[in-house]
Amino acid sequence: MQHLLRLADEQRLRIVERPGRTRGGFDPVTRTIRLSPGMSARTTRSVLAHELGHAELGHDLVPARRRRQERQADEWAACRLITPGAYAEAEALRGPHLASLAFELGVTIELVTAYQRLLRQGAIPVATA
């Protein structure tokens, strides 16, 4: 989590804890990341990484690009929070069950799904446990 907070600081992003319709959000105009209060540490870490992905990738608020930008932010976050070795170990220990993998890796199911998508595309190396 500290490396994510450090990255936010380096990017001059402000992080606020405030309820909203979603677990988090990024406002490119104010350079603010919103996190919903009361989330687990695992979810908070994953949502923060996802929103940092939006900032790092220069995403905007144009609805026509939203689906692609959400996918890209998940993939960016997954690559920052899951290493090939950790994924291989988790899969060897827990099998293919998404929720079990997410728990073992300390991330949300969405990030495990994004990581698996990148593995299938050959975008990240495959490690063995």
N, CA and C of each residue as an Amber inpcrd file, in Angstrom:
protein
   387
   0.8250000  -1.1980000   0.0000000   0.0000000   0.0000000   0.0000000
   0.8640000   1.2550000   0.0000000   1.9930000   1.1960000   0.7250000
   2.8550000   2.3760000   0.8060000   3.3880000   2.7830000  -0.5530000
   3.7160000   1.7950000  -1.4070000   4.2240000   2.1530000  -2.7330000
   3.1450000   2.8320000  -3.5770000   1.8900000   2.4780000  -3.3570000
   0.7930000   3.1340000  -4.0770000   0.6140000   4.5710000  -3.5970000
   0.6890000   4.7640000  -2.2980000   0.5680000   6.1250000  -1.7490000
   1.7330000   6.9980000  -2.1960000   2.9160000   6.4090000  -2.2700000
   4.0890000   7.1420000  -2.7390000   3.9180000   7.5450000  -4.2150000
   3.3930000   6.6250000  -5.0130000   3.1450000   6.9230000  -6.4250000
   2.1200000   8.0490000  -6.5710000   1.0670000   8.0020000  -5.7680000
   0.0600000   9.0670000  -5.7970000   0.6940000  10.4070000  -5.4490000
   1.5430000  10.4010000  -4.4490000   2.2250000  11.6250000  -4.0360000
   3.1360000  12.1420000  -5.1540000   3.8840000  11.2440000  -5.7840000
   4.7690000  11.6290000  -6.8860000   3.9860000  12.2210000  -8.0600000
   2.7710000  11.7150000  -8.2700000   1.9240000  12.2010000  -9.3570000
   1.0990000  13.4300000  -8.9530000   1.3180000  13.8860000  -7.7230000
   0.5870000  15.0350000  -7.1750000  -0.9330000  14.8200000  -7.2140000
  -1.3020000  13.6100000  -6.8080000  -2.7140000  13.2510000  -6.7300000
  -3.1800000  13.3780000  -5.2910000  -4.3960000  13.8460000  -5.1340000
  -5.0110000  13.9610000  -3.8090000  -5.9260000  12.7590000  -3.6160000
  -5.8550000  12.1300000  -2.4680000  -6.7140000  10.9870000  -2.1610000
  -7.6840000  11.3950000  -1.0670000  -8.9700000  11.1770000  -1.3270000
  -9.9960000  11.4930000  -0.3370000 -10.8360000  10.2480000  -0.0880000
 -11.3360000  10.1450000   1.1270000 -12.2450000   9.0600000   1.4750000
 -13.6350000   9.6610000   1.5780000 -14.4970000   9.2410000   0.6390000
 -15.8340000   9.8090000   0.5710000 -16.7620000   8.7960000  -0.0990000
 -17.9710000   8.6110000   0.4100000 -18.9090000   7.6850000  -0.2280000
 -19.2490000   8.1320000  -1.6480000 -19.6070000   7.1710000  -2.4650000
 -20.0170000   7.4570000  -3.8350000 -20.7910000   6.2720000  -4.3920000
 -21.1810000   6.3800000  -5.6500000 -21.9390000   5.2970000  -6.2980000
 -21.0690000   4.0680000  -6.5590000 -19.7540000   4.2840000  -6.6380000
 -18.8150000   3.1960000  -6.8930000 -17.7920000   3.1510000  -5.7590000
 -16.9440000   2.1290000  -5.7780000 -15.9340000   1.9810000  -4.7220000
 -14.8430000   3.0340000  -4.8060000 -14.6850000   3.6390000  -5.9630000
 -13.6490000   4.6550000  -6.1270000 -13.8820000   5.4440000  -7.3890000
 -13.0780000   6.4810000  -7.5670000 -13.1840000   7.2950000  -8.7650000
 -11.9580000   8.1740000  -8.9240000 -11.7400000   8.6180000 -10.1450000
 -10.6320000   9.5180000 -10.4370000 -11.1790000  10.7140000 -11.2020000
 -10.8720000  11.9080000 -10.7210000 -11.2500000  13.1400000 -11.4060000
  -9.9780000  13.7490000 -11.9900000  -9.8320000  13.6980000 -13.3280000
  -8.6090000  14.2120000 -13.9360000  -8.4670000  15.7330000 -13.8320000
  -9.5660000  16.4380000 -13.6690000  -9.5170000  17.9050000 -13.5770000
  -8.8990000  18.3320000 -12.2490000  -9.3650000  17.7410000 -11.1640000
  -8.8490000  18.1060000  -9.8350000  -7.7000000  17.2060000  -9.3870000
  -7.3960000  16.1600000 -10.1890000  -6.3410000  15.1900000  -9.8580000
  -6.6100000  14.5540000  -8.4950000  -7.8740000  14.1600000  -8.3110000
  -8.3250000  13.5870000  -7.0440000  -8.7900000  12.1540000  -7.2480000
  -8.3500000  11.2830000  -6.3500000  -8.8330000   9.9060000  -6.2900000
  -9.7560000   9.8060000  -5.0890000 -10.9630000   9.2890000  -5.3270000
 -11.9290000   9.0890000  -4.2490000 -11.9870000   7.6090000  -3.9250000
 -11.9080000   7.2940000  -2.6380000 -12.0570000   5.9250000  -2.1570000
 -13.2380000   5.8820000  -1.1920000 -14.0770000   4.8880000  -1.3480000
 -15.2090000   4.7410000  -0.4300000 -14.7130000   4.2910000   0.9360000
 -15.2820000   4.8440000   1.9920000 -14.8820000   4.4080000   3.3450000
 -15.4130000   3.0060000   3.6390000 -14.7430000   2.3220000   4.5580000
 -15.2420000   1.0400000   5.0440000 -14.8700000  -0.1720000   4.2070000
 -14.0510000  -0.0150000   3.1900000 -13.6580000  -1.1700000   2.3820000
 -12.5690000  -1.9540000   3.1140000 -12.4490000  -3.2290000   2.8050000
 -11.3680000  -4.0410000   3.3690000 -10.0320000  -3.5150000   2.8500000
  -8.9610000  -3.8950000   3.5140000  -7.6220000  -3.4810000   3.0750000
  -7.3450000  -3.9910000   1.6600000  -7.7540000  -5.2090000   1.3780000
  -7.5530000  -5.8090000   0.0520000  -8.2810000  -5.0170000  -1.0230000
  -9.5290000  -4.6420000  -0.7480000 -10.3090000  -3.8870000  -1.7150000
  -9.7770000  -2.4680000  -1.8540000  -9.4370000  -1.8430000  -0.7450000
  -8.8980000  -0.4770000  -0.7920000  -7.6290000  -0.4370000  -1.6360000
  -6.7460000  -1.3760000  -1.4050000  -5.4840000  -1.4570000  -2.1630000
  -5.7560000  -1.6320000  -3.6550000  -6.6890000  -2.5150000  -3.9970000
  -7.0130000  -2.7790000  -5.4000000  -7.6620000  -1.5750000  -6.0630000
  -8.6000000  -0.9370000  -5.3660000  -9.2960000   0.2250000  -5.9280000
  -8.3200000   1.3900000  -6.0940000  -7.4610000   1.6050000  -5.1110000
  -6.4710000   2.6700000  -5.2290000  -5.5630000   2.4190000  -6.4340000
  -5.0900000   1.2000000  -6.6020000  -4.2330000   0.8850000  -7.7530000
  -4.9830000   1.1110000  -9.0560000  -6.2500000   0.7130000  -9.1150000
  -7.0750000   0.9140000 -10.3050000  -7.2000000   2.4000000 -10.6330000
  -7.5070000   3.2000000  -9.6420000  -7.6710000   4.6440000  -9.8770000
  -6.3360000   5.3010000 -10.2360000  -5.2410000   4.8340000  -9.6350000
  -3.9150000   5.3160000 -10.0400000  -3.6500000   4.9790000 -11.5030000
  -4.1440000   3.8270000 -11.9320000  -4.0110000   3.4480000 -13.3430000
  -4.6710000   4.4630000 -14.2500000  -5.8750000   4.9030000 -13.8870000
  -6.5440000   5.9380000 -14.6870000  -5.6730000   7.1840000 -14.7830000
  -5.1170000   7.5960000 -13.6500000  -4.2890000   8.8010000 -13.6370000
  -3.0300000   8.6030000 -14.4720000  -2.3600000   7.5020000 -14.2560000
  -1.0990000   7.2210000 -14.9510000  -1.3010000   7.1050000 -16.4640000
  -2.4310000   6.5550000 -16.8680000  -2.7100000   6.3560000 -18.2950000
  -3.3520000   7.5720000 -18.9610000  -3.5900000   8.6260000 -18.1790000
  -4.1440000   9.8550000 -18.7440000  -5.6010000   9.7450000 -19.1720000
  -6.3620000   8.9260000 -18.4660000  -7.7700000   8.7320000 -18.8280000
  -8.6080000   9.9680000 -18.5310000  -9.6550000  10.1250000 -19.3120000
 -10.5690000  11.2540000 -19.1750000 -11.9500000  10.7390000 -18.7770000
 -12.9110000  11.5850000 -18.8020000 -14.2650000  11.2030000 -18.3810000
 -15.2190000  11.0390000 -19.5590000 -14.7030000  10.7230000 -20.7360000
 -15.5370000  10.5780000 -21.9290000 -16.2330000   9.2130000 -21.9000000
 -17.5800000   9.2090000 -21.8360000 -18.3180000   7.9420000 -21.7150000
 -18.0360000   6.9390000 -22.8320000 -17.7790000   7.4020000 -24.0360000
 -17.5460000   6.4930000 -25.1580000 -16.2860000   5.6430000 -24.9650000
 -15.3680000   6.1060000 -24.1490000 -14.1090000   5.3830000 -23.9130000
 -14.0990000   4.6410000 -22.5800000 -15.1710000   4.7250000 -21.8300000
 -15.1820000   4.2160000 -20.4630000 -14.8420000   2.7320000 -20.3440000
 -15.4790000   1.8820000 -21.1280000 -15.2620000   0.4340000 -21.0120000
 -13.7870000   0.0860000 -21.2500000 -13.2020000   0.6510000 -22.2940000
 -11.7910000   0.3950000 -22.6040000 -10.8920000   0.9260000 -21.4880000
 -11.2000000   2.1170000 -20.9970000 -10.3890000   2.7110000 -19.9370000
 -10.4840000   1.9180000 -18.6340000 -11.6460000   1.3930000 -18.3150000
 -11.8020000   0.5600000 -17.1110000 -10.9620000  -0.7070000 -17.2290000
 -10.9890000  -1.3250000 -18.4040000 -10.1900000  -2.5310000 -18.6360000
  -8.7000000  -2.2070000 -18.5010000  -8.2760000  -1.1060000 -19.1010000
  -6.8690000  -0.7180000 -19.0320000  -6.4310000  -0.4140000 -17.5970000
  -7.2810000   0.2440000 -16.8400000  -6.9460000   0.5640000 -15.4440000
  -6.8430000  -0.7140000 -14.6110000  -7.7250000  -1.6750000 -14.8480000
  -7.6380000  -2.9640000 -14.1490000  -6.3330000  -3.6760000 -14.4950000
  -5.9670000  -3.6650000 -15.7640000  -4.7420000  -4.3310000 -16.1960000
  -3.5130000  -3.6350000 -15.6180000  -3.5180000  -2.3140000 -15.5910000
  -2.4080000  -1.5550000 -15.0170000  -2.2630000  -1.9160000 -13.5430000
  -3.3830000  -1.9170000 -12.8260000  -3.3650000  -2.2380000 -11.3950000
  -2.9050000  -3.6750000 -11.1540000  -3.4060000  -4.5960000 -11.9560000
  -3.0280000  -6.0060000 -11.7970000  -1.5210000  -6.1840000 -11.9510000
  -0.9350000  -5.4980000 -12.9070000   0.5200000  -5.6160000 -13.1360000
   1.3280000  -4.9920000 -12.0070000   0.7500000  -4.0620000 -11.2740000
   1.4580000  -3.4420000 -10.1510000   1.3190000  -4.2410000  -8.8600000
   0.2540000  -5.0270000  -8.7460000  -0.0220000  -5.7190000  -7.4920000
   0.2040000  -7.2290000  -7.5380000   0.3250000  -7.8030000  -8.7310000
   0.4860000  -9.2530000  -8.8720000   1.7590000  -9.5250000  -9.6710000
   2.6430000 -10.3150000  -9.1030000   3.8450000 -10.7080000  -9.8400000
   3.6220000 -12.0830000 -10.4600000   4.3500000 -12.4070000 -11.5190000
   4.1990000 -13.7460000 -12.1140000   4.4510000 -14.8630000 -11.0960000
   5.4530000 -14.7060000 -10.2570000   5.7410000 -15.7320000  -9.2560000
   4.6400000 -15.8860000  -8.2320000   4.1230000 -14.7560000  -7.7500000
   3.0390000 -14.8060000  -6.7640000   1.7850000 -15.4320000  -7.3680000
   1.5020000 -15.1090000  -8.6310000   0.3200000 -15.6930000  -9.2820000
   0.4920000 -17.2060000  -9.4160000   1.6700000 -17.6490000  -9.8540000
   1.9130000 -19.0860000 -10.0210000   1.7740000 -19.8180000  -8.6880000
   2.3230000 -19.2400000  -7.6270000   2.2090000 -19.8590000  -6.3020000
   0.7570000 -19.9250000  -5.8380000   0.0140000 -18.8340000  -6.0550000
  -1.3880000 -18.8070000  -5.6460000  -2.1990000 -19.8400000  -6.4120000
  -1.9460000 -19.9540000  -7.7120000  -2.6800000 -20.9160000  -8.5270000
  -2.3320000 -22.3510000  -8.1260000  -1.0660000 -22.6000000  -7.7980000
  -0.6580000 -23.9410000  -7.3540000  -1.3190000 -24.2860000  -6.0210000
  -1.4560000 -23.3050000  -5.1620000  -2.0310000 -23.5170000  -3.8360000
  -3.5600000 -23.5690000  -3.8550000  -4.1790000 -22.6710000  -4.6280000
  -5.6320000 -22.5040000  -4.5800000  -6.3790000 -23.0490000  -5.7880000
  -5.6810000 -23.3590000  -6.8680000  -6.3670000 -23.8100000  -8.0790000
  -6.9330000 -22.6280000  -8.8480000  -7.8800000 -22.8810000  -9.7430000
  -8.3740000 -21.8280000 -10.6300000  -9.4940000 -20.9520000 -10.0580000
  -9.9220000 -21.1970000  -8.8520000 -11.0570000 -20.4770000  -8.2720000
 -10.7240000 -19.0000000  -8.0700000 -11.4490000 -18.1080000  -8.7610000
 -11.1310000 -16.6770000  -8.7620000 -11.1000000 -16.0490000  -7.3750000
 -12.1240000 -16.3130000  -6.5800000 -12.1810000 -15.7000000  -5.2490000
 -11.0190000 -16.1740000  -4.3760000 -10.6670000 -17.4470000  -4.4850000
  -9.5420000 -17.9760000  -3.7080000  -8.2280000 -17.3520000  -4.1580000
  -8.0580000 -17.1990000  -5.4600000  -6.8500000 -16.5550000  -5.9860000
  -6.7680000 -15.1060000  -5.5110000  -7.8970000 -14.4020000  -5.5850000
  -7.9260000 -12.9950000  -5.1580000  -7.5490000 -12.8750000  -3.6870000
  -8.1060000 -13.7390000  -2.8640000  -7.7920000 -13.7210000  -1.4320000
  -6.3060000 -13.9790000  -1.2090000  -5.7890000 -14.9990000  -1.8650000
  -4.3790000 -15.3710000  -1.6980000  -3.4390000 -14.2570000  -2.1480000
  -3.8150000 -13.5470000  -3.2240000  -2.9680000 -12.4880000  -3.7910000
  -3.2010000 -11.1260000  -3.1350000  -4.2500000 -11.0100000  -2.3270000
  -4.5380000  -9.7440000  -1.6570000  -5.0950000  -8.6770000  -2.5860000
  -5.8560000  -9.1200000  -3.5970000  -6.4600000  -8.1970000  -4.5630000
  -7.9220000  -8.5800000  -4.7810000  -8.6190000  -7.8080000  -5.5960000
 -10.0090000  -8.1220000  -5.9240000 -10.0780000  -9.1160000  -7.0880000
 -11.2260000  -9.7200000  -7.2320000 -11.4610000 -10.6560000  -8.3410000
 -11.2430000  -9.9550000  -9.6800000 -11.6390000  -8.6990000  -9.7810000
 -11.4780000  -7.9590000 -11.0440000 -10.0110000  -7.9100000 -11.4750000
  -9.1170000  -7.7490000 -10.5130000  -7.7010000  -7.6820000 -10.8680000
  -7.1440000  -9.0540000 -11.2320000  -7.6330000 -10.0990000 -10.6000000
  -7.2210000 -11.4510000 -11.0000000  -7.6800000 -11.7090000 -12.4310000
  -8.9010000 -11.3400000 -12.7410000  -9.4330000 -11.5210000 -14.0960000
  -8.5950000 -10.7400000 -15.1100000  -8.2290000  -9.5170000 -14.7750000
  -7.3990000  -8.7010000 -15.6690000  -6.0310000  -9.3500000 -15.8590000
  -5.4490000  -9.8540000 -14.7840000  -4.1410000 -10.4970000 -14.8640000
  -4.2140000 -11.7420000 -15.7570000  -5.2670000 -12.5310000 -15.5810000
  -5.4420000 -13.7300000 -16.4060000  -5.6120000 -13.3590000 -17.8800000
  -6.3170000 -12.2850000 -18.1470000  -6.4920000 -11.8200000 -19.5270000
  -5.1290000 -11.4820000 -20.1470000  -4.2870000 -10.7900000 -19.3830000
  -2.9480000 -10.4430000 -19.8680000  -2.0880000 -11.6940000 -20.0800000
  -2.2330000 -12.6840000 -19.1990000  -1.5130000 -13.9480000 -19.3820000
  -1.9250000 -14.6210000 -20.6900000  -3.2290000 -14.6870000 -20.9430000
  -3.7330000 -15.3120000 -22.1750000  -3.2310000 -14.5860000 -23.4200000
  -3.0940000 -13.2720000 -23.3240000  -2.6260000 -12.4710000 -24.4560000
  -1.1100000 -12.5550000 -24.6250000  -0.4250000 -13.1500000 -23.6510000
   1.0340000 -13.2190000 -23.7100000   1.7000000 -11.9060000 -23.3670000
   0.9580000 -11.0020000 -22.7090000   1.4780000  -9.6840000 -22.3850000
   2.3770000  -9.6860000 -21.1590000   2.3120000 -10.7480000 -20.3590000
   3.1580000 -10.8670000 -19.1720000   3.7270000 -12.2750000 -19.1270000
   4.8920000 -12.4540000 -18.5360000   5.5050000 -13.7780000 -18.5160000
   4.7750000 -14.7460000 -17.6020000   4.8240000 -15.9970000 -17.9560000
   4.2450000 -17.0510000 -17.1420000   5.3590000 -17.6210000 -16.2770000
   5.1050000 -17.7060000 -14.9820000   6.0850000 -18.2780000 -14.0480000
   5.5570000 -19.6050000 -13.5410000   6.4270000 -20.4090000 -12.9960000
   6.0020000 -21.6590000 -12.3780000   6.2880000 -21.6070000 -10.8940000
   5.4410000 -22.2790000 -10.1500000   5.5860000 -22.2750000  -8.6770000
   6.6530000 -23.2250000  -8.2360000
